[in-house]
Amino acid sequence: MTASNFLERYRETSDRIDAYVAGLPLWVNVWRAWMFLVFAAAIVFVLRRREARWVALTMVVSIVAYDLVAMATGVGRFPSIAFVVLWTPLAVFLARRRPHLPVERTSDRVYARWLDAALATLVVSLAFDVYNVAYSVVRGVP
């Protein structure tokens, strides 16, 4: 496959993903917007905080991985496996780091609250993603 063919397939898959997302219930898209807002807020802390760097990096990599899985298996629930594989270690890392973060200054407390929100969002999202992958495997659909 040439680079040109790959990019064409990637764009086609992206279009199919957009159509799939547009057909999801409103609450799912509200949840997706919340996730993007919380995870993208990592940019505020990315220069000084290791956890924020990992959240930002994992967000970007997981979106690309989701698209690549969708290219290989079809658009549907199964591509959520990319999130399960990438976000599970991130959730464990954040959960282990959180109790050890300082909270003396106001900036520390703001960061800790953001990290709490990011971790809670991540855990809830992982539950949805595990369900989606299991549904896909059991039903034999993408």
DRENVEXFI-303368 format. One record per atom (N, C-alpha, C): residue number from 0; atom name; residue in one letter; x, z, y. Coordinates in steps of 0.2 Angstrom, whole numbers, plus 5000, padded with zeros to 4 digits. Each point is the difference from the previous one (the first is absolute). Layout:
<pts>
+-----+------+------+------+------+-------+
:  nr : atom : rest : east :   up : north :
+-----+------+------+------+------+-------+
: NUM :   CA :    a :    X :    Z :     Y :
...
+-----+------+------+------+------+-------+
</pts>
This chain:
<pts>
+-----+------+------+------+------+-------+
:  nr : atom : rest : east :   up : north :
+-----+------+------+------+------+-------+
:   0 :    N :    m : 5004 : 5000 :  4994 :
:   0 :   CA :    m : 4996 : 5000 :  5006 :
:   0 :    C :    m : 5004 : 5000 :  5006 :
:   1 :    N :    t : 4999 : 4996 :  5005 :
:   1 :   CA :    t : 5004 : 4999 :  5006 :
:   1 :    C :    t : 4997 : 5005 :  5005 :
:   2 :    N :    a : 5004 : 5002 :  5005 :
:   2 :   CA :    a : 4999 : 5004 :  5005 :
:   2 :    C :    a : 4993 : 4998 :  5003 :
:   3 :    N :    s : 5000 : 4994 :  5001 :
:   3 :   CA :    s : 4994 : 4997 :  5004 :
:   3 :    C :    s : 4993 : 5001 :  4995 :
:   4 :    N :    n : 5001 : 4999 :  4994 :
:   4 :   CA :    n : 4994 : 5001 :  4995 :
:   4 :    C :    n : 4999 : 5008 :  5000 :
:   5 :    N :    f : 5005 : 5004 :  5000 :
:   5 :   CA :    f : 4998 : 5007 :  5000 :
:   5 :    C :    f : 4997 : 5002 :  5006 :
:   6 :    N :    l : 5002 : 4998 :  5006 :
:   6 :   CA :    l : 4997 : 5002 :  5006 :
:   6 :    C :    l : 4992 : 4997 :  5000 :
:   7 :    N :    e : 4999 : 4994 :  4998 :
:   7 :   CA :    e : 4994 : 4998 :  5000 :
:   7 :    C :    e : 4995 : 5004 :  4995 :
:   8 :    N :    r : 5003 : 5002 :  4994 :
:   8 :   CA :    r : 4996 : 5004 :  4996 :
:   8 :    C :    r : 4999 : 5007 :  5003 :
:   9 :    N :    y : 5005 : 5003 :  5003 :
:   9 :   CA :    y : 4999 : 5006 :  5004 :
:   9 :    C :    y : 4994 : 5000 :  5005 :
:  10 :    N :    r : 5000 : 4995 :  5004 :
:  10 :   CA :    r : 4995 : 4999 :  5005 :
:  10 :    C :    r : 4993 : 4999 :  4997 :
:  11 :    N :    e : 5000 : 4996 :  4995 :
:  11 :   CA :    e : 4993 : 4999 :  4996 :
:  11 :    C :    e : 4998 : 5007 :  4997 :
:  12 :    N :    t : 5004 : 5004 :  4997 :
:  12 :   CA :    t : 4999 : 5006 :  4998 :
:  12 :    C :    t : 4998 : 5005 :  5005 :
:  13 :    N :    s : 5003 : 5000 :  5006 :
:  13 :   CA :    s : 4998 : 5004 :  5006 :
:  13 :    C :    s : 4993 : 4998 :  5002 :
:  14 :    N :    d : 4999 : 4994 :  5000 :
:  14 :   CA :    d : 4993 : 4998 :  5002 :
:  14 :    C :    d : 4995 : 5003 :  4996 :
:  15 :    N :    r : 5001 : 4999 :  4993 :
:  15 :   CA :    r : 4995 : 5003 :  4995 :
:  15 :    C :    r : 5000 : 5007 :  5001 :
:  16 :    N :    i : 5005 : 5004 :  5001 :
:  16 :   CA :    i : 5000 : 5007 :  5001 :
:  16 :    C :    i : 4996 : 5002 :  5007 :
:  17 :    N :    d : 5001 : 4996 :  5005 :
:  17 :   CA :    d : 4996 : 5001 :  5006 :
:  17 :    C :    d : 4992 : 4999 :  4998 :
:  18 :    N :    a : 4998 : 4995 :  4996 :
:  18 :   CA :    a : 4993 : 4999 :  4999 :
:  18 :    C :    a : 4998 : 5006 :  4995 :
:  19 :    N :    y : 5004 : 5002 :  4996 :
:  19 :   CA :    y : 4998 : 5006 :  4995 :
:  19 :    C :    y : 4999 : 5006 :  5005 :
:  20 :    N :    v : 5004 : 5001 :  5004 :
:  20 :   CA :    v : 5000 : 5006 :  5004 :
:  20 :    C :    v : 4994 : 5000 :  5005 :
:  21 :    N :    a : 4998 : 4994 :  5002 :
:  21 :   CA :    a : 4994 : 4999 :  5005 :
:  21 :    C :    a : 4994 : 5002 :  4996 :
:  22 :    N :    g : 5000 : 4999 :  4993 :
:  22 :   CA :    g : 4994 : 5001 :  4996 :
:  22 :    C :    g : 4999 : 5007 :  4998 :
:  23 :    N :    l : 5005 : 5004 :  5001 :
:  23 :   CA :    l : 5000 : 5007 :  4998 :
:  23 :    C :    l : 4995 : 5004 :  5004 :
:  24 :    N :    p : 4997 : 5006 :  4998 :
:  24 :   CA :    p : 4996 : 5004 :  5004 :
:  24 :    C :    p : 5003 : 5002 :  5006 :
:  25 :    N :    l : 4996 : 5002 :  5005 :
:  25 :   CA :    l : 5003 : 5002 :  5007 :
:  25 :    C :    l : 5004 : 5006 :  4999 :
:  26 :    N :    w : 4998 : 5005 :  4996 :
:  26 :   CA :    w : 5004 : 5006 :  4999 :
:  26 :    C :    w : 5007 : 4999 :  4998 :
:  27 :    N :    v : 5001 : 4995 :  4995 :
:  27 :   CA :    v : 5006 : 4998 :  4998 :
:  27 :    C :    v : 5005 : 4998 :  5005 :
:  28 :    N :    n : 4997 : 4995 :  5005 :
:  28 :   CA :    n : 5004 : 4998 :  5005 :
:  28 :    C :    n : 5001 : 5005 :  5006 :
:  29 :    N :    v : 4996 : 5005 :  5000 :
:  29 :   CA :    v : 5001 : 5005 :  5005 :
:  29 :    C :    v : 5006 : 5004 :  4997 :
:  30 :    N :    w : 4999 : 5002 :  4994 :
:  30 :   CA :    w : 5006 : 5003 :  4997 :
:  30 :    C :    w : 5007 : 4997 :  5000 :
:  31 :    N :    r : 4999 : 4993 :  4999 :
:  31 :   CA :    r : 5007 : 4996 :  5001 :
:  31 :    C :    r : 5002 : 5001 :  5007 :
:  32 :    N :    a : 4996 : 5000 :  5005 :
:  32 :   CA :    a : 5002 : 5000 :  5007 :
:  32 :    C :    a : 5003 : 5007 :  5001 :
:  33 :    N :    w : 4997 : 5005 :  4998 :
:  33 :   CA :    w : 5003 : 5007 :  5000 :
:  33 :    C :    w : 5007 : 5000 :  4997 :
:  34 :    N :    m : 5000 : 4998 :  4994 :
:  34 :   CA :    m : 5007 : 5000 :  4997 :
:  34 :    C :    m : 5005 : 4996 :  5004 :
:  35 :    N :    f : 4998 : 4994 :  5003 :
:  35 :   CA :    f : 5005 : 4997 :  5004 :
:  35 :    C :    f : 5002 : 5004 :  5006 :
:  36 :    N :    l : 4995 : 5003 :  5003 :
:  36 :   CA :    l : 5001 : 5004 :  5006 :
:  36 :    C :    l : 5005 : 5006 :  4999 :
:  37 :    N :    v : 4999 : 5003 :  4995 :
:  37 :   CA :    v : 5004 : 5006 :  4998 :
:  37 :    C :    v : 5007 : 4998 :  4998 :
:  38 :    N :    f : 5000 : 4995 :  4995 :
:  38 :   CA :    f : 5007 : 4998 :  4998 :
:  38 :    C :    f : 5004 : 4996 :  5006 :
:  39 :    N :    a : 4997 : 4997 :  5004 :
:  39 :   CA :    a : 5003 : 4996 :  5005 :
:  39 :    C :    a : 5003 : 5005 :  5005 :
:  40 :    N :    a : 4996 : 5006 :  5001 :
:  40 :   CA :    a : 5002 : 5005 :  5005 :
:  40 :    C :    a : 5007 : 5003 :  4998 :
:  41 :    N :    a : 5003 : 4998 :  4994 :
:  41 :   CA :    a : 5006 : 5002 :  4998 :
:  41 :    C :    a : 5006 : 4998 :  5005 :
:  42 :    N :    i : 4998 : 4994 :  5003 :
:  42 :   CA :    i : 5005 : 4997 :  5005 :
:  42 :    C :    i : 5002 : 5005 :  5006 :
:  43 :    N :    v : 4995 : 5004 :  5001 :
:  43 :   CA :    v : 5001 : 5005 :  5005 :
:  43 :    C :    v : 5006 : 5005 :  4998 :
:  44 :    N :    f : 5001 : 5001 :  4994 :
:  44 :   CA :    f : 5004 : 5005 :  4997 :
:  44 :    C :    f : 5006 : 4997 :  4997 :
:  45 :    N :    v : 5000 : 4994 :  4999 :
:  45 :   CA :    v : 5005 : 4996 :  4996 :
:  45 :    C :    v : 5007 : 5001 :  5001 :
:  46 :    N :    l : 5002 : 5001 :  5007 :
:  46 :   CA :    l : 5007 : 5001 :  5002 :
:  46 :    C :    l : 5003 : 5006 :  4998 :
:  47 :    N :    r : 4996 : 5006 :  5000 :
:  47 :   CA :    r : 5002 : 5006 :  4998 :
:  47 :    C :    r : 4998 : 5003 :  4994 :
:  48 :    N :    r : 4996 : 4998 :  4996 :
:  48 :   CA :    r : 4997 : 5003 :  4994 :
:  48 :    C :    r : 5000 : 4995 :  4994 :
:  49 :    N :    r : 5004 : 5003 :  4995 :
:  49 :   CA :    r : 5001 : 4996 :  4994 :
:  49 :    C :    r : 4993 : 4999 :  4997 :
:  50 :    N :    e : 4996 : 5004 :  4999 :
:  50 :   CA :    e : 4993 : 4999 :  4997 :
:  50 :    C :    e : 4996 : 4994 :  5003 :
:  51 :    N :    a : 5001 : 5000 :  5007 :
:  51 :   CA :    a : 4996 : 4995 :  5004 :
:  51 :    C :    a : 5003 : 4993 :  4998 :
:  52 :    N :    r : 5007 : 5000 :  4999 :
:  52 :   CA :    r : 5003 : 4993 :  4998 :
:  52 :    C :    r : 4998 : 4998 :  4994 :
:  53 :    N :    w : 4999 : 5005 :  4995 :
:  53 :   CA :    w : 4998 : 4998 :  4993 :
:  53 :    C :    w : 4993 : 4998 :  5000 :
:  54 :    N :    v : 4995 : 5003 :  5004 :
:  54 :   CA :    v : 4993 : 4998 :  5001 :
:  54 :    C :    v : 5000 : 4993 :  5003 :
:  55 :    N :    a : 5004 : 4998 :  5005 :
:  55 :   CA :    a : 4999 : 4994 :  5003 :
:  55 :    C :    a : 5003 : 4994 :  4995 :
:  56 :    N :    l : 5006 : 5002 :  4997 :
:  56 :   CA :    l : 5003 : 4995 :  4996 :
:  56 :    C :    l : 4995 : 4999 :  4994 :
:  57 :    N :    t : 4997 : 5005 :  4997 :
:  57 :   CA :    t : 4996 : 4999 :  4994 :
:  57 :    C :    t : 4994 : 4996 :  5002 :
:  58 :    N :    m : 4997 : 5001 :  5006 :
:  58 :   CA :    m : 4994 : 4997 :  5002 :
:  58 :    C :    m : 5001 : 4992 :  5000 :
:  59 :    N :    v : 5006 : 4998 :  5003 :
:  59 :   CA :    v : 5002 : 4993 :  5001 :
:  59 :    C :    v : 5001 : 4997 :  4993 :
:  60 :    N :    v : 5004 : 5003 :  4996 :
:  60 :   CA :    v : 5002 : 4998 :  4993 :
:  60 :    C :    v : 4994 : 4999 :  4996 :
:  61 :    N :    s : 4995 : 5005 :  5000 :
:  61 :   CA :    s : 4994 : 5000 :  4996 :
:  61 :    C :    s : 4996 : 4995 :  5001 :
:  62 :    N :    i : 4999 : 4998 :  5007 :
:  62 :   CA :    i : 4996 : 4995 :  5002 :
:  62 :    C :    i : 5002 : 4993 :  4997 :
:  63 :    N :    v : 5007 : 4999 :  5000 :
:  63 :   CA :    v : 5003 : 4994 :  4998 :
:  63 :    C :    v : 4999 : 5000 :  4992 :
:  64 :    N :    a : 5001 : 5006 :  4997 :
:  64 :   CA :    a : 5000 : 5000 :  4993 :
:  64 :    C :    a : 4993 : 4999 :  4997 :
:  65 :    N :    y : 4995 : 5002 :  5004 :
:  65 :   CA :    y : 4993 : 4999 :  4998 :
:  65 :    C :    y : 4998 : 4993 :  5000 :
:  66 :    N :    d : 5003 : 4996 :  5006 :
:  66 :   CA :    d : 4999 : 4993 :  5000 :
:  66 :    C :    d : 5003 : 4996 :  4994 :
:  67 :    N :    l : 5006 : 5002 :  4998 :
:  67 :   CA :    l : 5003 : 4997 :  4995 :
:  67 :    C :    l : 4997 : 5001 :  4993 :
:  68 :    N :    v : 4997 : 5006 :  4999 :
:  68 :   CA :    v : 4997 : 5002 :  4994 :
:  68 :    C :    v : 4993 : 4995 :  5000 :
:  69 :    N :    a : 4997 : 5000 :  5006 :
:  69 :   CA :    a : 4994 : 4996 :  5000 :
:  69 :    C :    a : 5002 : 4993 :  4999 :
:  70 :    N :    m : 5005 : 4997 :  5002 :
:  70 :   CA :    m : 5002 : 4993 :  4998 :
:  70 :    C :    m : 5001 : 4999 :  4993 :
:  71 :    N :    a : 5003 : 5005 :  4997 :
:  71 :   CA :    a : 5001 : 5000 :  4992 :
:  71 :    C :    a : 4994 : 5001 :  4996 :
:  72 :    N :    t : 4996 : 5004 :  5002 :
:  72 :   CA :    t : 4994 : 5002 :  4996 :
:  72 :    C :    t : 4993 : 4999 :  5002 :
:  73 :    N :    g : 5000 : 4998 :  5006 :
:  73 :   CA :    g : 4993 : 4998 :  5003 :
:  73 :    C :    g : 4998 : 5006 :  5005 :
:  74 :    N :    v : 4996 : 4998 :  5005 :
:  74 :   CA :    v : 4997 : 5005 :  5005 :
:  74 :    C :    v : 4995 : 5004 :  4997 :
:  75 :    N :    g : 5000 : 5006 :  5001 :
:  75 :   CA :    g : 4995 : 5005 :  4997 :
:  75 :    C :    g : 5003 : 5007 :  5001 :
:  76 :    N :    r : 4998 : 5004 :  4994 :
:  76 :   CA :    r : 5002 : 5007 :  5000 :
:  76 :    C :    r : 5007 : 5001 :  4998 :
:  77 :    N :    f : 5002 : 4996 :  4995 :
:  77 :   CA :    f : 5006 : 5001 :  4997 :
:  77 :    C :    f : 5006 : 5000 :  5004 :
:  78 :    N :    p : 5001 : 4996 :  5005 :
:  78 :   CA :    p : 5006 : 5001 :  5005 :
:  78 :    C :    p : 5001 : 5006 :  5003 :
:  79 :    N :    s : 4995 : 5005 :  4999 :
:  79 :   CA :    s : 5001 : 5007 :  5003 :
:  79 :    C :    s : 5006 : 5003 :  4996 :
:  80 :    N :    i : 5002 : 4997 :  4994 :
:  80 :   CA :    i : 5005 : 5003 :  4996 :
:  80 :    C :    i : 5006 : 5001 :  5005 :
:  81 :    N :    a : 5001 : 4995 :  5004 :
:  81 :   CA :    a : 5006 : 5001 :  5005 :
:  81 :    C :    a : 5000 : 5006 :  5004 :
:  82 :    N :    f : 4994 : 5002 :  5002 :
:  82 :   CA :    f : 4999 : 5006 :  5004 :
:  82 :    C :    f : 5002 : 5006 :  4995 :
:  83 :    N :    v : 4997 : 5000 :  4994 :
:  83 :   CA :    v : 5001 : 5006 :  4996 :
:  83 :    C :    v : 5007 : 5001 :  4998 :
:  84 :    N :    v : 5004 : 4994 :  4999 :
:  84 :   CA :    v : 5007 : 5001 :  4998 :
:  84 :    C :    v : 5004 : 5002 :  5006 :
:  85 :    N :    l : 4999 : 4997 :  5006 :
:  85 :   CA :    l : 5004 : 5002 :  5006 :
:  85 :    C :    l : 4998 : 5006 :  5003 :
:  86 :    N :    w : 4993 : 5002 :  5001 :
:  86 :   CA :    w : 4998 : 5006 :  5003 :
:  86 :    C :    w : 5001 : 5006 :  4997 :
:  87 :    N :    t : 4999 : 5000 :  4993 :
:  87 :   CA :    t : 5001 : 5006 :  4996 :
:  87 :    C :    t : 5006 : 5004 :  5001 :
:  88 :    N :    p : 5006 : 4996 :  5000 :
:  88 :   CA :    p : 5006 : 5004 :  5001 :
:  88 :    C :    p : 5001 : 5002 :  5008 :
:  89 :    N :    l : 4997 : 4996 :  5004 :
:  89 :   CA :    l : 5000 : 5002 :  5007 :
:  89 :    C :    l : 4995 : 5007 :  5001 :
:  90 :    N :    a : 4995 : 5000 :  4997 :
:  90 :   CA :    a : 4996 : 5006 :  5000 :
:  90 :    C :    a : 5003 : 5006 :  4997 :
:  91 :    N :    v : 5004 : 5000 :  4995 :
:  91 :   CA :    v : 5004 : 5005 :  4997 :
:  91 :    C :    v : 5005 : 5002 :  5005 :
:  92 :    N :    f : 5004 : 4995 :  5003 :
:  92 :   CA :    f : 5005 : 5002 :  5004 :
:  92 :    C :    f : 4997 : 5004 :  5006 :
:  93 :    N :    l : 4995 : 4997 :  5003 :
:  93 :   CA :    l : 4997 : 5004 :  5006 :
:  93 :    C :    l : 4997 : 5007 :  4999 :
:  94 :    N :    a : 4997 : 5000 :  4994 :
:  94 :   CA :    a : 4998 : 5007 :  4998 :
:  94 :    C :    a : 5005 : 5005 :  4999 :
:  95 :    N :    r : 5006 : 4998 :  4997 :
:  95 :   CA :    r : 5006 : 5004 :  4999 :
:  95 :    C :    r : 5003 : 5002 :  5007 :
:  96 :    N :    r : 5000 : 4995 :  5004 :
:  96 :   CA :    r : 5004 : 5001 :  5007 :
:  96 :    C :    r : 4996 : 5004 :  5005 :
:  97 :    N :    r : 4993 : 5000 :  5000 :
:  97 :   CA :    r : 4996 : 5003 :  5005 :
:  97 :    C :    r : 5001 : 5007 :  5000 :
:  98 :    N :    p : 5000 : 5004 :  4995 :
:  98 :   CA :    p : 5001 : 5007 :  5001 :
:  98 :    C :    p : 5006 : 5002 :  5004 :
:  99 :    N :    h : 5005 : 4996 :  5000 :
:  99 :   CA :    h : 5007 : 5002 :  5002 :
:  99 :    C :    h : 5001 : 4997 :  5007 :
: 100 :    N :    l : 4995 : 4997 :  5003 :
: 100 :   CA :    l : 5001 : 4998 :  5007 :
: 100 :    C :    l : 4999 : 5005 :  5005 :
: 101 :    N :    p : 5004 : 5000 :  5005 :
: 101 :   CA :    p : 5000 : 5005 :  5006 :
: 101 :    C :    p : 4993 : 4999 :  5004 :
: 102 :    N :    v : 4998 : 5006 :  5002 :
: 102 :   CA :    v : 4994 : 4999 :  5005 :
: 102 :    C :    v : 5000 : 5005 :  5006 :
: 103 :    N :    e : 5006 : 5001 :  5002 :
: 103 :   CA :    e : 5001 : 5004 :  5006 :
: 103 :    C :    e : 4998 : 4997 :  5006 :
: 104 :    N :    r : 5002 : 4994 :  5002 :
: 104 :   CA :    r : 4998 : 4996 :  5006 :
: 104 :    C :    r : 4994 : 4997 :  4999 :
: 105 :    N :    t : 4997 : 4998 :  5006 :
: 105 :   CA :    t : 4994 : 4996 :  5000 :
: 105 :    C :    t : 5001 : 4993 :  4997 :
: 106 :    N :    s : 5005 : 4997 :  5001 :
: 106 :   CA :    s : 5002 : 4994 :  4997 :
: 106 :    C :    s : 5000 : 5000 :  4992 :
: 107 :    N :    d : 5003 : 5006 :  4998 :
: 107 :   CA :    d : 5000 : 5001 :  4993 :
: 107 :    C :    d : 4993 : 5001 :  4997 :
: 108 :    N :    r : 4995 : 5003 :  5003 :
: 108 :   CA :    r : 4994 : 5002 :  4998 :
: 108 :    C :    r : 4996 : 4993 :  5000 :
: 109 :    N :    v : 5001 : 4996 :  5005 :
: 109 :   CA :    v : 4996 : 4993 :  5001 :
: 109 :    C :    v : 5002 : 4996 :  4994 :
: 110 :    N :    y : 5007 : 5000 :  4998 :
: 110 :   CA :    y : 5002 : 4996 :  4995 :
: 110 :    C :    y : 4997 : 5003 :  4993 :
: 111 :    N :    a : 5000 : 5006 :  4999 :
: 111 :   CA :    a : 4998 : 5004 :  4994 :
: 111 :    C :    a : 4992 : 4998 :  4999 :
: 112 :    N :    r : 4996 : 5000 :  5006 :
: 112 :   CA :    r : 4993 : 4998 :  4999 :
: 112 :    C :    r : 4999 : 4993 :  4998 :
: 113 :    N :    w : 5005 : 4995 :  5003 :
: 113 :   CA :    w : 4999 : 4993 :  4998 :
: 113 :    C :    w : 5002 : 4999 :  4993 :
: 114 :    N :    l : 5005 : 5004 :  4998 :
: 114 :   CA :    l : 5002 : 4999 :  4993 :
: 114 :    C :    l : 4995 : 5003 :  4995 :
: 115 :    N :    d : 4997 : 5005 :  5002 :
: 115 :   CA :    d : 4994 : 5003 :  4996 :
: 115 :    C :    d : 4995 : 4994 :  5000 :
: 116 :    N :    a : 4998 : 4997 :  5005 :
: 116 :   CA :    a : 4995 : 4995 :  5000 :
: 116 :    C :    a : 5002 : 4994 :  4996 :
: 117 :    N :    a : 5007 : 4998 :  5000 :
: 117 :   CA :    a : 5002 : 4994 :  4997 :
: 117 :    C :    a : 5000 : 5002 :  4992 :
: 118 :    N :    l : 5002 : 5006 :  4998 :
: 118 :   CA :    l : 5000 : 5002 :  4993 :
: 118 :    C :    l : 4993 : 5000 :  4997 :
: 119 :    N :    a : 4995 : 5003 :  5004 :
: 119 :   CA :    a : 4993 : 5000 :  4998 :
: 119 :    C :    a : 4998 : 4993 :  4999 :
: 120 :    N :    t : 5001 : 4996 :  5005 :
: 120 :   CA :    t : 4997 : 4993 :  4999 :
: 120 :    C :    t : 5004 : 4997 :  4994 :
: 121 :    N :    l : 5006 : 5001 :  4999 :
: 121 :   CA :    l : 5003 : 4997 :  4995 :
: 121 :    C :    l : 4997 : 5002 :  4993 :
: 122 :    N :    v : 4999 : 5006 :  4999 :
: 122 :   CA :    v : 4997 : 5003 :  4994 :
: 122 :    C :    v : 4993 : 4997 :  4999 :
: 123 :    N :    v : 4996 : 5000 :  5005 :
: 123 :   CA :    v : 4993 : 4997 :  4999 :
: 123 :    C :    v : 5001 : 4993 :  4998 :
: 124 :    N :    s : 5004 : 4996 :  5004 :
: 124 :   CA :    s : 5001 : 4993 :  4998 :
: 124 :    C :    s : 5002 : 4999 :  4993 :
: 125 :    N :    l : 5005 : 5004 :  4998 :
: 125 :   CA :    l : 5002 : 4999 :  4993 :
: 125 :    C :    l : 4995 : 5001 :  4995 :
: 126 :    N :    a : 4995 : 5005 :  5001 :
: 126 :   CA :    a : 4995 : 5001 :  4996 :
: 126 :    C :    a : 4995 : 4993 :  4999 :
: 127 :    N :    f : 4999 : 4997 :  5006 :
: 127 :   CA :    f : 4996 : 4994 :  5000 :
: 127 :    C :    f : 5004 : 4995 :  4997 :
: 128 :    N :    d : 5007 : 4999 :  5001 :
: 128 :   CA :    d : 5004 : 4995 :  4997 :
: 128 :    C :    d : 5000 : 5001 :  4992 :
: 129 :    N :    v : 5001 : 5006 :  4998 :
: 129 :   CA :    v : 5000 : 5001 :  4993 :
: 129 :    C :    v : 4994 : 4998 :  4996 :
: 130 :    N :    y : 4994 : 5002 :  5004 :
: 130 :   CA :    y : 4994 : 4998 :  4997 :
: 130 :    C :    y : 4999 : 4992 :  5000 :
: 131 :    N :    n : 5002 : 4997 :  5005 :
: 131 :   CA :    n : 5000 : 4992 :  5001 :
: 131 :    C :    n : 5004 : 4997 :  4994 :
: 132 :    N :    v : 5006 : 5003 :  4999 :
: 132 :   CA :    v : 5004 : 4997 :  4994 :
: 132 :    C :    v : 4997 : 5001 :  4994 :
: 133 :    N :    a : 4998 : 5006 :  4999 :
: 133 :   CA :    a : 4996 : 5002 :  4993 :
: 133 :    C :    a : 4994 : 4995 :  4999 :
: 134 :    N :    y : 4996 : 5000 :  5005 :
: 134 :   CA :    y : 4994 : 4995 :  5000 :
: 134 :    C :    y : 5002 : 4993 :  4998 :
: 135 :    N :    s : 5005 : 4998 :  5003 :
: 135 :   CA :    s : 5003 : 4993 :  4999 :
: 135 :    C :    s : 5002 : 4999 :  4993 :
: 136 :    N :    v : 5004 : 5005 :  4997 :
: 136 :   CA :    v : 5002 : 5000 :  4993 :
: 136 :    C :    v : 4995 : 5000 :  4995 :
: 137 :    N :    v : 4995 : 5005 :  5001 :
: 137 :   CA :    v : 4995 : 5001 :  4996 :
: 137 :    C :    v : 4995 : 4994 :  5000 :
: 138 :    N :    r : 4998 : 4997 :  5005 :
: 138 :   CA :    r : 4996 : 4994 :  5001 :
: 138 :    C :    r : 5003 : 4994 :  4999 :
: 139 :    N :    g : 5007 : 5000 :  5000 :
: 139 :   CA :    g : 5003 : 4993 :  4999 :
: 139 :    C :    g : 5000 : 4995 :  5005 :
: 140 :    N :    v : 4999 : 5003 :  5006 :
: 140 :   CA :    v : 5000 : 4996 :  5006 :
: 140 :    C :    v : 5005 : 5001 :  5005 :
: 141 :    N :    p : 5002 : 4995 :  5004 :
: 141 :   CA :    p : 5005 : 5002 :  5005 :
: 141 :    C :    p : 4998 : 5005 :  5005 :
+-----+------+------+------+------+-------+
</pts>
